[in-house]
């Protein structure tokens, strides 16, 4: 029998080799970066507070404390004003976490500020099933929120217990009823699901997908389990470890069960009618991340903000941003990053890409394009390259590998928060490249 896992492993190894320098960060002064020369720009706002820290989550999050969260939001709004003063214009904003809705009043004030300063048309907010209270949802919609994304992860009660979410957010039946009540309030109601969880069966995933269809949500984002090494070790002691060999079967099931009612808008986002995506990195050429533990990409440079809340507050009070590290991608790495993001969004437009990068783009990434063509991942037409279903699977693997490298960086930054608080140069305590391990 053919070993597809071996092929997947070769693909990931090649991707690591070609992109190994993406996240080799160095110390940054922390001033507001220059406004991008061209292209759309999106704002990402990170709110790291959670009531309980889920064992599978690798994002930057901290235990919720009302006093600390209130101070944080004040600093956060100051940082947002700083970017406005520097001349930034944002087409949309994404509030992620953590749990952005954990301080409802503070969130609503912050949304109001963003709308006042930038006139954004798209406002996306992450939340959890506990926060689906009718009165609060009405306030969010009145505040201009156009997309609400609910972190469900699974409708399997056994898996919810294993993820330590059952007691926090309720049973699958309770979550289902809450989502049904929320359907129709926002232009887009998204549900996040995680596949390839330890002990997750194919039948369990199929039931999840059937429920999503019956509930009436507009969008479902199906993420493979992506964890940092530290989180993986912690998970192995409680939940068990995921099995990479099951990824293909799970992903094929997702495509078969969701289509054609839900059309893909990225390699892991599916929307009724095929409009809209869950990824601001696909929707805009540039993005600014504000708050503690956020990332930015502007004109070929990646930036990361401090993971220390005290350091973040001090930097904002001094008139800086939260940025503490940066990495200027080489011209070829910028093109490879652009290829990854555009292909993850289902295709590469020839004329738009040539206008942005020039003809050198196709000479630089021809090995990647040739490889994708050879394995049947893309088809070509007059407009450019379009992903096949096989290509969607490969890009899902590549993007999850990229995000796992970001998780490696998060691990390193969390391990050195004390050094950061002591104002030691961050480049002396961490230097993380994509899949460097």
N, C-alpha and C positions, 0 to 999 in steps of 0.2 A: 504493500500500500504506500502511495506517495506521501512523503512527510512534508506537509505544508508548513508546519512549525519551523522547519529548517529554512525554508524559503523566507518566511517572515523574519527569522533571526538574521539572515544575510542582508535583507533589506534594511533592517534597523542598524546593523553594523555599518553599512555603507552610508546611511543618513548621518550617523554619529561622526564618521570620518569627515564628511563634507561640511558639517556644521559645528565642529568641535570648538570653534572660537567664539560662538555667539555671546556667551555670558562670562567672558573673562573680564571681570569688573575691576576698576581702579577707583581710588578716592576721587570725590568730586567736591567742588567748593560749595555747591548748594544754591547758587543764584538761579533765577528763572532762566530756563534755556531760551534760545532765540525762537521766534515765531517761525514755523515752517514756511519755506519760500512759496510753496504751492500745494494744492491738494486739500481735501477735507480733513478735519481734526475732530476727534471725539474726546470727551472727558470721562475718566473713570474715577469714582470716589470710593475709597476703601474704608469701611467701618468694621473694625476687627472684633467687636464685642459679641459674645455668645453666652446664653444662660448656662449651657453645659457643652463641654468640648467633646465632639464626636470622635471616637477612636480612629476612624478611617480618614479623617480630614487632614490634608497637608497645607491648607491655606493659613495665612497669618491670622490667628485669632487668639483672643485673651478672654479670661473670665470677666463677665459683666460686673461692673460696679457703677452705680448711678452717678456718684460724684465724679469719678474718673471719666465716664462717658460724657458728662456735661462739659467738662473742661476740654475734652478732645474735640467736641463739635465746635466749640468756640474757635479753637486753633484751626480746625478744618476750614471753617468759613473764611478765616483770615487768609489762608493759603489760596483758596479759590479767588478771593479778591486780588491777590498778588498776580495771578495769571491774567486776570482781566485788565489790571493796570499795565501789564506788559504788552497788551494788544492782541492776546489770543482770542480767537472766535471758534466756538464749538458748535457742531451740527447736532450733536446728541450727547446724552449723559447716561452713564450706567452706574447705579449704586450697588456695590457688591460687598461681600464680607467673608467671614463673620455673618452677622444678622443685621442688615441696615435698619430694619423696622424695630429694633430692640428699644429705641428711644423715639416713640412716634412723634412727639412734639418737636424734638430737635431735628428729626428727619424732614418734617414738613417745612420748617423754617429754612433748612438748607436747600430744599427743592425750590422754594420761593426765591431764594437768593440767586440760584443758578438761572432760573427763568428770567429774573430781572436783569441780570448782567449779560446773558448770552443769547437770549431768545431762541433757545433750543426747541426743536420740534419733536424729538424722540426722547422720552424719559423712561428708562427701565429700572426696576427696583426688584432686588431679590428679597425673599421672605421665607418663612417656614409655615407649616400647616397651622400652628398654634395662633398665628397672627391674622388668620382669615376671619376677622370679626367684621360683620356688615358695616357698622358705623365707621370703622377705621378704613375699610376699603373705599367707602364713599368719599372720605376725606382725601385719600390718595388720588382717586380719580379727579376730584375737584381741583387738586393741586396740579394736575396736568400729566399724571403718570399714564403712559400709553402702553406699557408692557409690564405685567407683574409675573415674576418667575418664582415658582414655588418649589423648594427643595424637598421633594417627596422621597426620592431615591429608590423606593420599592413599595408595592402594595402587599407584600408578603409579611404577615405578622411575625413569622419566625425570623425572617431576615431583619425586620425592624427591631426585634428584641436583641439580636446579635449585634446590631449597629448602635444599640443603646438609645434608640429613638422612640420605641413603643411607649414608654412611660412619659417621655417628654412631649410627644406630638400626637399621641393617640393611635388607635388601631387603624387598619386599612379601611374598615367600614366608616369610621369617623372621618378620616381624611377625605374619603370619597364624597361624603355628604357635604363637607365644607367646600370642596372644589366645585361641586354642582351648584352650590349657592353663589359662588364667586364668578361662575361662567357668565359672560355677557357684560360684565361691568367695565372691563378694559378692552381696548381694541385687540390686544393680544394677551391671553392667559397661557403661560408656559408652565409645563411640568418637567422637572429634572428627574431623570432616572439613571441609575448606575448599573451597568452590566458587567459580568465576570466577577461578581462578588464571591467570596469564599462560601461554599455550600449552596450557591444559587443554582437551581435546576433550570433546564430549558423550559419546562412547563410553567415554572414560576414567572419567568420573563414573558412568556406568551400571555399569561393572565394579566400581567401588568399592562401590556400593550393593548389588550382588549378593553381593559378598564379605561385607559386614556381615551380611546375612541368613544366609549359610551358616555363618559362624563361630559363631553362637550367642550374640552379645552381646544384652543386654537393651535397650539404648538407643543411639541415634545422634544426635549434635548436628551439624547441617549449617550452618556459618557462611559467609556471604559474606566474601570477602577484605576486611578492614577495616584500613587502614593510615593512619598519620599522614603529613603532607607530607614530612617528613624521610625516613621509611622508603620512601615512594613514589619519591622521587628515587634512593635507593640501589638499590631493586629494579629501576628502569628500566634501570640500567646493567648488571645481571646477568641478571635473570629476564625483564624486559620489564614492560609495564603491563597491568592488567586491562582488559576491555572492558565497560563498563556495559550495552551493548546486548544482551549475552548473558544477563543476569541472569534475565529472565523465562523463557527456555527452560530454563536450568539448574534453576530453582526448580520449574517444572512437572514436569520429569523426576524430581526428588526426591520430589514428592508422588505421582507415578504409580508409581514403583518401590517406595516404602516402604509405602504403604497397600495393603491394610488390615492387613497383619501388624503394622506399627508405626503406632500412633495418635499424632497430634500432641498434645503437652502444652504447647507454646508455638509461636510462629511458626517456630522452627528446631530444636526438640527433638522427637524421635519415640521412643516407648517401646512395647515389646511389652505389650499389655494396657492401655496408656494411663494408667499411673500413674507419678507422679513427674516432675520437671522438672530441667533443668540450671541454672536461674536462681534464685538466692536472692532476687533483687530482686522476683521474682514470688511466691515462696513466703511472704514475710513483708512486713509493712507497713514495717518499719524494719530497718536493718542497720548494724552497727558494723564498720568495717575497721581492723584493727590491723596493725602492721608498716610498713615503708617503702614508700611509693607506693600506699597503700590509700585507699579512699573510704568514707564513711559517709553515711547518710541517716536523720535522726532528727527527727520532728515538724516536717517542712517545711524543715529546714536540711541542706545538703550540706556535708560536711567532707572535707578531703584532708590526708594526712600527708606529711611531708617525703620527698623523693626522695634525700636525702643520707644515706648510712649513718652517717657520723660524727656528723652532726647528730641523727639518730634516737637513737643511743646516748647522746649528751649529754643530750637532752631526757628520756629515760627515767631516766637517773641523777639528774636534778634533781627527779624526782617528777612530771613532766608526762606527757602522752600524746605520740604522734608528730604530732598535728594541728598544722598551721601555717597553713592557710587555711580559710575557710568562706564560705558564701553562704546567706542566708536568702531562700528563694523567697517571692515575693508570694503571697497567697491564691489568685489566679487561676492562677499558675504551679504551685502545689502541686496544684491540681485537674487541670491539663493533664498534669503528670507522672504523677499517679494514673491518668488516662485512658490514657496511653501504656503504662504497666506492666500495667494490668488487661487492656487490649485485646491486648497482646502475649501475655498468658496465655490468649488465645482468647475472652474475653468479659467483659462488664461486668454484674454483678448489681445490679439496680435497688435492692432493699431494703437490701442491705449498704452500697452506696454512699451512699444517702440517710442511713442511720444514722451513717455515718462523717463525711460532709461537710455534711449538711443539704440541703434543697431547692435551695439556691443553686448546688450543683454542676451541675445540669442546665441552669440558666440561663447559667452561665459557659461551659460547653463545648458548648452547643447548635450553634454553627457547625461544630465538628469532627464531632459526631454526625450532623448533617445532611449534611455532605460525605461521610462514610463510607457513609451510607445511599444517597445519590444515585448513588454509583459502584458500588453493589452489594457493598460490602466487609462489610456486616453485615446480619443479619436480626434482627427483634425478636420477642419472645414475652412471655409474662406475667412471666418472670423478669428479662428485660432484653435486652441486645444480644449476639449471637453472631457471631463472625467466619465469613465464607465463605472458600473457598479463595482467591478474589481478595483478600479482606481480609487473609488470612495473608501474601500476597505484599506488600501495601502495608505491613503492620506490620513485616515483615522489613526493608523499606527504611527505615522510620522508626527502628526500633531500631538498625540499623546506622549510620544517620546520627547518632544520639545517641552511640553508642560511638565513632564517628570524631571527634566533638567532644571526647570525653574524651581520645582520642589526641592531639588538638591541644593540650590542656592538658598532657598528659604531655610532649610535645615542648618546650613552653615551660618546664616545670619542670626537665627535663634540661638545657636550655640555661643555666639559672641556678643550677645546683647550687653553683658556686663562690661566687656571691653569697649563697646561702643559708648556706654554710659560714662566710662572713664576717659573718653575722648581719644582713644588710641586710633591710629590710622587703620581703617578697615582693610586696606589692601595688604597689610601685614598679617592679618589674621584669617583672611579667606580670599581665595582666587578660584572661582568655580567656572569650568567650561561645560558645554553641553555634553552630557554623558561622559564626563571625564573619567569616571570610575570604570 
